[in-house]
């Protein structure tokens, strides 16, 4: 009996010695079956990979592993607010990847829409995804959220040339007169990157509102 107990750890060690690699390999391959098996044996669903400091949930979004994403999203103890080394959360990555179903699923599970610094709305605006921008705003995302250097979502949209996103944010009440730490407004970003139509449109709207 005692001999059996003494051998038990030795028998399980080889399995768990490779569990970390098995977990992230399964995430990349969208192997939800293996993920479920590892979780059933007690593996932490919030393991962090070394390259970006991302959890399996974040990596599943980056790799478009939808089956694994669904499995981890519903795993007991999953941390929706875990941050990668650069400060990204799962909702931010889903927003940047234009993954509307994942954005909806994360919000439904309670993921925070607002946070200090860069936000999901910044990322959605930067890629011009109006469906995600609208959803985030409907869920009370702060429209003039400031990044660490005070860049706002409308500045990101103007910088990338997404005129319809700029219009959407403006229509929803974004303040296009705000300046970031470099003293740049959304108009300045549009002009710097030669999006004349956006610069002219913003100028017209601000003059019409008596703000310029």
N, C-alpha and C positions, 0 to 999 in steps of 0.2 A: 504493500500500500504506500509506504513512505517512498520507496524507490520509484513508484509510478508518479507520485507528486513531484519528485525531484526531476524527473525526466520531462514533465509536462512543459516547462518553460523552454527547454531545449528543442522540443518538437515544434512549438509555435514560433520560435524566433525567426527561422528562415522565411516563414510566410510574411511576418510583419516587417522584416528587414527590407522587403521589396514592396511593401504596401504603398509607400509614398510614390514610388515610380509607377506602380500599377495604376494608382489613382489618376495621376496627371496624364498618363498614356491613354487611359480610358476616356478622359475628358476630351483630349484632342481627337480621338477616333469616334466620338459620340457614342461610346459604348455604355449605354445606361444600365445594361444588365450587370456589368462588372461593378459599376458604381453602387448599385443597389446591394450587391453582395458584400462589398467592402463596408458599406454603412451598416449593414445588418450585423457585421462582426465587430462593430463598435468604432470604426474609423471616424475621426473628426471631420465633418463636412466642410470645415473652414480651414483646411490645410492651405498653406501659402507656398507658391512656387518661387524659386529664387531669382528669376530673371527680372521680373517687374514687381515682385512682391504682391502678386494677385492671388486671390482665392480661386478655387475651382469654379465657382459660380461666374466670376469675372472672365476666367479663361474660356469657359464654355460660350460666353457671349462673343468673345473675340474670335473664337474658332468656328462660330456658327453651329455649335453642337447643341441643337435644340432639345434633343432627348435628354441629354445630361443636364441641361439647364433646368428643364422641368423637374427632373428628379431631385436635383440639389435645392431648387427653390422650395420644394415641399419637404425637405429633410428636417428632422427634428434638430433644433439648435442652430439652424443656419443663420448667419449674421449678415443681414442685408446692408448694414452700414459699415462693414469692413472697408478699409481704405487701402489701395495699392500704394506703392512707394511714392508715386507722384500725386497722391491724394484722390485719385479717381475712386468712385463707388461703382457698384454694379449698374445702378440706374444711369450714371453718367456714361458708362461704356455702351449700354443699350441705346441711349440717346444718340451718341456719336456714330454708332453703327446703323442708325436709322431702323432699328428693330422695334417697330411699333407694338407688335404682340408682346414682346418681352417688357417693354416699358409699361404697358397696361398691367401685365401680370405682376411686376415688381411693385407697382403702386397699389394694386389690389391687396398685396401681401403686407403693405404697410411701409414700403420704402419711403424715406424722406425726400420730398421734392426740393426743399430748400436746405442749403448748407452754407457755411462760411467759405468764401473764396469762389473758385470756379464751381459752376452748378450744371445740372443737366440742361437747363435752359440755354446757357452759353453754348453748350455743345450742339444742341439741336439747331440753334440759330446759325452756328458756324457752317453747318452743312445744308442749311436752307430747307429743312424738313418741317413744313408747316403743319402737318398732321400731329407731329410730336410736340411742336411749339404750342399748338392750340390745346392739346391734351394737358400739357404741363401747366399752362395758364388756367385751364378749367379746374385744375387741382391746386390752385392758389400759389403757383410759383411766383416769386417776386420778380416782376418784369424788369426792374432796374437793378438787379443783383450785381454787385461789384466783385470782380476778381481781385486777387491780391494787389494788382496795380490799378484797380478801379475801372477796368474795362467792363462794359455792360453788354448784354446780349445784342442790342441793336447795333452796337459798334462792331461786334463780330460778324453780324449779317452784312453790314455795309462793307466791311473789309473784304469779305469773300464774294461780294457782288450779287447777293441774293435779294433782288429788288422786291419780290413778293413777300419775303420774310420781313424785310424792313417795313413794308407797308402794313403788314399784319401787326407787327409790334407797335408801330406808330398808332394804328387804329385802336389798339387795345390800351393805349395810354403810356407807352414808353416815352421817357424824357430824352429827346435827341439833343438837348443843350448840355447835357452832362459831359464832363471832361475826365479823362483818366490821368494818371500821374505824369504822363508825358505832355499833358495839356491838349490832348486830341479829342475831338468830338466825333460823332458818327459821320458827319460831313467831311471832316478831315481824313478819316479812314477811306471814305469813298474816293476822295480826290487823290489821295496818295497812291491808291491802287488803280486809278484811272477809270473808275466807274462813274462817268459823268452824269448818266441818267439818274443814278441814286443821289448824287450830290445835289443836282438841280431839283429833284423831287423833294428832298428834305428841306432845301432852302426855301422852296415855294411854300411847303406846309408850315414851316416855322414863321415865315413872314406873314402868312395868312392868319396865324394864331397870335401874331403880335409878339413873338418870342425872339425875333431876329431883326 
